[in-house]
Amino acid sequence: MIKETIKNIPYQFFTKEEFINLIEKNTKPYKRLMTFYKCAIMEVETKFNVLNEELSLDGETNPIESIKTRIKSTESLARKMNKRKITPTIENIEQNIFDVAGVRVICSFPEDIYRIEQAFLSQDDITLIERKDYIEV
């Protein structure tokens, strides 16, 4: 019975080139998008490193303790889109998922956080979209 069921499933033979093209057609746009986010993270991390050096000139220590970055995994993106009932497309990731990439800046003192924030947001190529202050609640 199992053999009969398998025999009745329609299938198509692909040449090696056709199969590779099929895979590339479906994965290249996703890889391109993730590369865009990785490059954005590298740029933001560099900006924070530069700010850290500049702001350390005023004091004896660097205000930034550490910087951590992450890209949301494919599995996590899929779960989030499923939960929100969003069709999994490249366009929907770009338009509906706002935490694909993340940068966490850790400072030893709260006043350093606000100094870094002000310096970061004063750059002409940075636009604040949403702000959540977890310190001053």
C-alpha positions in Angstrom: 0.0 0.0 0.0 2.8 2.4 0.8 4.6 1.6 -2.4 1.3 2.3 -4.4 1.0 5.7 -2.7 4.5 6.6 -3.5 4.1 5.5 -7.1 1.1 7.8 -7.5 2.9 10.9 -6.4 3.7 13.0 -9.5 7.3 14.1 -9.7 9.6 15.8 -12.2 13.2 15.0 -13.1 15.6 17.9 -13.0 19.0 18.1 -14.5 21.7 19.1 -12.2 21.7 22.7 -13.6 17.9 23.0 -13.3 18.1 21.8 -9.7 20.8 24.3 -8.9 18.9 27.1 -10.6 15.7 26.2 -8.6 17.6 26.3 -5.3 19.4 29.6 -6.2 16.2 31.2 -7.3 14.7 30.6 -3.9 17.7 31.2 -1.7 19.6 34.1 -3.3 17.0 36.8 -2.4 17.0 35.6 1.2 20.8 35.5 1.4 20.9 39.0 -0.2 18.5 40.4 2.4 20.4 38.8 5.3 23.7 40.2 3.9 22.1 43.6 3.9 21.3 43.2 7.6 24.8 41.9 8.4 26.4 44.9 6.7 24.0 47.3 8.5 25.0 45.7 11.8 28.7 46.1 11.0 28.2 49.8 10.1 26.3 50.5 13.4 28.8 48.6 15.4 31.6 50.6 13.8 29.8 53.8 14.6 29.5 52.8 18.3 33.2 51.8 18.4 34.2 55.2 17.0 31.9 57.0 19.5 33.4 55.0 22.3 36.9 56.1 21.4 35.8 59.8 20.9 33.9 59.9 24.2 36.8 58.2 26.1 38.9 61.3 25.4 36.8 63.3 27.9 37.2 60.7 30.7 39.6 58.1 31.9 37.6 55.1 30.7 35.6 54.1 27.7 31.8 54.5 28.3 30.9 51.3 26.4 31.6 48.1 28.2 30.7 45.8 25.3 28.7 45.6 22.1 26.8 42.5 21.1 25.1 42.0 17.7 22.8 39.3 16.3 20.8 38.4 13.3 17.5 36.7 13.8 17.8 33.0 12.7 15.7 31.7 9.8 13.8 29.5 12.3 13.0 32.5 14.5 11.9 34.5 11.5 9.6 31.7 10.5 8.1 31.4 14.0 7.5 35.1 14.2 5.8 35.3 10.8 3.7 32.2 11.6 2.6 33.7 14.9 1.6 37.0 13.2 0.0 35.1 10.3 2.3 36.9 7.8 3.1 35.1 4.5 6.8 34.3 4.4 8.2 36.4 1.6 11.3 38.6 1.4 9.1 41.7 1.0 7.1 40.8 4.2 10.3 40.3 6.2 11.4 43.8 5.1 8.1 45.5 5.7 6.8 43.7 8.9 9.7 42.3 10.9 11.6 45.1 12.6 14.0 43.1 14.8 15.8 41.1 12.2 19.1 42.7 13.2 20.0 43.8 16.7 22.8 45.7 18.4 23.1 45.8 22.2 25.4 48.4 23.7 26.3 47.7 27.3 27.6 50.5 29.5 28.7 50.4 33.2 26.8 53.6 34.2 23.4 54.9 33.2 24.7 58.4 32.4 27.1 56.8 29.8 24.1 55.3 28.1 22.5 58.7 27.6 25.8 60.2 26.4 26.1 57.5 23.8 22.5 57.8 22.8 22.8 61.6 22.3 26.1 61.2 20.4 24.7 58.4 18.2 21.4 60.2 17.4 23.2 63.5 16.6 24.8 61.9 13.5 23.1 63.1 10.3 22.7 59.6 8.8 20.8 58.2 11.9 17.0 58.4 12.3 15.2 57.4 15.4 12.1 55.4 14.7 11.1 54.2 18.1 12.6 54.7 21.6 12.1 52.6 24.7 13.8 53.7 27.9 14.1 50.7 30.3 16.1 52.7 32.8 13.8 55.6 33.4 10.5 53.7 33.9 
